[in-house]
C-alpha cells in the first residue's frame, strides 16, 4: 500500500470518528430534550385534565379522618332520601353539614349540631328548595325545636317564630303571613 492511499485512509478514518462523536452528542442532546419536555409537561405544571369522573372523593385530615366527601351517599345510608353533593365532617368523623341534591328532588344546604340524642334531628340551620320550587329556611335551637321557619310556595309565603314553653312540652308559634298574624300552641314533639 502506498503512502498516498495510507494517508487517504487515515483522513477518512478521522472523519468517520468525528462523525461518530457528533452522532453520539446529538443523541445525548436529543435525550436531554425529551427529558426536559417530559418534565415540563408532567413534572412542573402537572397534567391538566378536562374531565375527571369518579364516584366519590374523600378528603382526610392528617389523622386519616374523613373531613369532606364529594359524591353520592354510599348504599344503605341513614337518610330519608339519598344525597349527592358535598358533605362536611368534624374531626371525630361526625357529619356536620353539607350542600346536596336529593333523590326526592330537593336541593339543600344544612349545618348540623355536633352531638344529639338518638332520634333527634341534628339539623340546626337549613335552606331547601323542593322538587316543585317551594322554599324553606329554618333555624332550630340546641334541642332541635324550631326557632324560626320561613316558607315560600306558589300560594305565597309565611314566617314562623316559635319558642318552647317552660315545661318543654309545647311550642308557642307565631306566624306572619300575607293574610295576617296568627298565634298557636303545638306539641313540642
Backbone torsions as a table, in degrees:
resi	resn	phi	psi	omega
1	UNK	NA	132.7	-178.2
2	UNK	-85.4	168.9	-174.2
3	UNK	-67.7	-31.3	178.9
4	UNK	-66.4	-41.7	179.5
5	UNK	-69.0	-35.2	179.1
6	UNK	-67.2	-43.4	178.0
7	UNK	-65.1	-40.4	179.1
8	UNK	-62.1	-39.6	178.5
9	UNK	-66.8	-40.3	178.6
10	UNK	-66.4	-39.6	177.9
11	UNK	-63.6	-45.8	179.4
12	UNK	-63.1	-39.6	179.2
13	UNK	-66.8	-39.2	178.7
14	UNK	-65.6	-42.1	176.9
15	UNK	-62.6	-42.0	-179.9
16	UNK	-63.2	-41.0	177.9
17	UNK	-65.2	-42.5	176.8
18	UNK	-62.1	-42.1	-179.8
19	UNK	-63.9	-38.6	178.2
20	UNK	-66.8	-42.4	177.3
21	UNK	-62.0	-43.9	177.4
22	UNK	-60.9	-41.3	179.7
23	UNK	-63.9	-40.9	178.2
24	UNK	-63.3	-47.7	179.2
25	UNK	-63.2	-35.9	176.4
26	UNK	-63.3	-42.0	178.0
27	UNK	-65.8	-40.9	177.4
28	UNK	-62.8	-44.0	177.9
29	UNK	-62.2	-42.4	178.4
30	UNK	-63.7	-41.7	177.5
31	UNK	-63.0	-43.9	177.3
32	UNK	-62.2	-39.8	177.8
33	UNK	-62.4	-43.3	178.0
34	UNK	-62.7	-43.2	178.8
35	UNK	-62.9	-44.4	179.7
36	UNK	-62.9	-44.6	178.1
37	UNK	-63.0	-40.0	177.8
38	UNK	-61.5	-46.9	179.6
39	UNK	-65.3	-39.2	179.1
40	UNK	-65.3	-37.5	-177.5
41	UNK	-77.6	-46.8	-173.7
42	UNK	-101.9	-41.8	-169.8
43	UNK	-82.6	-44.7	-172.2
44	UNK	-82.9	-55.1	-175.0
45	UNK	-93.9	-7.4	-177.6
46	UNK	77.5	174.9	178.3
47	UNK	-96.4	127.9	178.1
48	UNK	-97.2	119.1	177.1
49	UNK	-105.3	141.2	176.7
50	UNK	-81.0	-22.1	-176.5
51	UNK	-156.1	137.5	174.4
52	UNK	-127.6	129.7	179.5
53	UNK	-117.3	120.5	177.4
54	UNK	-142.0	162.1	176.2
55	UNK	-82.5	-42.5	-179.7
56	UNK	-148.3	149.3	172.0
57	UNK	-123.4	128.8	177.5
58	UNK	-113.3	127.9	173.0
59	UNK	-104.5	126.1	-177.9
60	UNK	-115.5	155.4	176.7
61	UNK	-85.4	-175.6	-177.0
62	UNK	-63.3	-23.4	179.0
63	UNK	-86.6	-2.6	179.3
64	UNK	88.1	7.5	179.3
65	UNK	-82.5	132.6	178.0
66	UNK	-66.0	126.1	180.0
67	UNK	-111.9	-27.4	178.4
68	UNK	-142.7	135.8	172.9
69	UNK	-124.5	130.8	175.8
70	UNK	-116.1	123.0	179.1
71	UNK	139.4	-165.1	-178.0
72	UNK	-86.1	150.6	174.6
73	UNK	-56.9	141.4	172.3
74	UNK	-64.1	156.7	-179.8
75	UNK	-59.4	147.7	177.9
76	UNK	77.1	28.6	-178.0
77	UNK	-70.9	177.6	-174.8
78	UNK	-100.2	3.4	-174.4
79	UNK	-89.4	157.9	174.8
80	UNK	-71.6	-22.1	176.3
81	UNK	-145.2	124.0	-179.6
82	UNK	-59.0	148.1	-177.7
83	UNK	-118.5	156.9	170.4
84	UNK	-131.7	124.6	-179.8
85	UNK	164.8	-145.3	-178.9
86	UNK	-110.6	124.0	179.0
87	UNK	-118.5	132.4	-178.1
88	UNK	-105.3	142.2	-179.3
89	UNK	-126.6	152.4	176.2
90	UNK	-86.6	-175.8	-175.0
91	UNK	-68.5	-12.6	176.9
92	UNK	-94.0	-4.3	-179.2
93	UNK	92.4	5.9	-179.6
94	UNK	-84.6	134.8	178.6
95	UNK	-63.5	132.1	-178.0
96	UNK	-124.0	0.0	177.3
97	UNK	157.3	-177.5	177.7
98	UNK	167.9	-176.3	177.5
99	UNK	-140.7	122.0	-172.3
100	UNK	-156.9	162.0	167.4
101	UNK	-99.3	150.6	-177.1
102	UNK	-116.9	156.7	179.9
103	UNK	-63.2	-24.8	-179.8
104	UNK	-84.0	7.6	176.2
105	UNK	97.7	-7.1	180.0
106	UNK	-81.2	155.7	167.6
107	UNK	-127.4	136.2	-172.6
108	UNK	-144.8	152.8	169.6
109	UNK	-123.9	128.3	-177.7
110	UNK	-142.8	152.7	173.6
111	UNK	-125.2	133.8	-172.5
112	UNK	-113.9	155.8	175.1
113	UNK	-73.7	153.5	-177.4
114	UNK	-70.2	-39.8	-178.2
115	UNK	-145.8	131.9	-179.5
116	UNK	-137.9	152.9	175.5
117	UNK	-63.2	151.4	-179.3
118	UNK	-57.4	134.5	-180.0
119	UNK	90.2	-6.7	178.9
120	UNK	-99.1	135.2	179.1
121	UNK	-62.9	138.1	178.1
122	UNK	-89.7	-14.0	-179.4
123	UNK	-59.4	137.3	175.6
124	UNK	-125.9	-32.8	174.7
125	UNK	-134.2	131.2	-179.4
126	UNK	-144.3	143.4	175.4
127	UNK	-132.8	125.2	-171.9
128	UNK	-142.8	145.5	168.8
129	UNK	-126.0	124.4	-178.2
130	UNK	-84.8	-179.3	-176.7
131	UNK	-65.4	-15.7	179.5
132	UNK	-99.5	-1.2	179.8
133	UNK	94.9	0.7	177.0
134	UNK	-72.1	146.8	-176.2
135	UNK	-117.1	158.3	176.5
136	UNK	-153.9	139.7	172.6
137	UNK	-130.0	130.6	-178.4
138	UNK	-136.9	148.7	171.7
139	UNK	-126.7	133.3	177.8
140	UNK	-120.5	153.6	179.1
141	UNK	-83.1	-175.5	-176.4
142	UNK	-62.3	-24.5	178.7
143	UNK	-89.2	-5.0	-179.3
144	UNK	91.3	8.8	177.7
145	UNK	-84.1	140.5	-179.9
146	UNK	-64.2	135.4	176.1
147	UNK	-105.5	-42.9	179.7
148	UNK	-146.6	137.5	-179.9
149	UNK	-140.1	125.9	176.5
150	UNK	-120.8	126.2	-179.2
151	UNK	-123.5	145.7	175.7
152	UNK	-139.8	139.9	179.9
153	UNK	-153.2	-166.1	-177.7
154	UNK	-64.2	-27.8	-176.8
155	UNK	-101.3	15.5	179.4
156	UNK	112.5	-168.5	-177.1
157	UNK	-136.6	173.1	179.0
158	UNK	-150.4	152.5	176.2
159	UNK	-119.6	125.6	178.4
160	UNK	-117.8	135.9	169.2
161	UNK	-121.7	144.4	-176.9
162	UNK	-142.8	162.4	-180.0
163	UNK	-146.7	138.7	177.4
164	UNK	-76.3	136.6	177.6
165	UNK	-66.1	158.3	-177.7
166	UNK	-56.0	-30.0	179.1
167	UNK	-79.6	-8.6	176.7
168	UNK	77.8	7.2	-175.3
169	UNK	-97.9	-18.9	-175.3
170	UNK	-134.7	161.5	173.5
171	UNK	-113.8	130.1	170.3
172	UNK	-92.4	120.3	-172.8
173	UNK	-116.8	132.8	173.3
174	UNK	-119.1	125.7	-177.0
175	UNK	-116.1	128.6	177.0
176	UNK	-113.4	117.6	179.5
177	UNK	-130.8	-179.8	179.9
178	UNK	-64.3	-27.2	-178.1
179	UNK	-94.0	4.7	176.3
180	UNK	134.4	-168.6	-174.4
181	UNK	-116.0	127.9	178.1
182	UNK	-127.4	156.4	176.0
183	UNK	-127.9	144.9	178.6
184	UNK	-152.6	168.8	175.4
185	UNK	-124.0	133.2	-178.7
186	UNK	-128.7	157.7	173.1
187	UNK	-64.7	144.0	-176.9
188	UNK	-77.6	-7.4	-178.9
189	UNK	-62.2	NA	NA
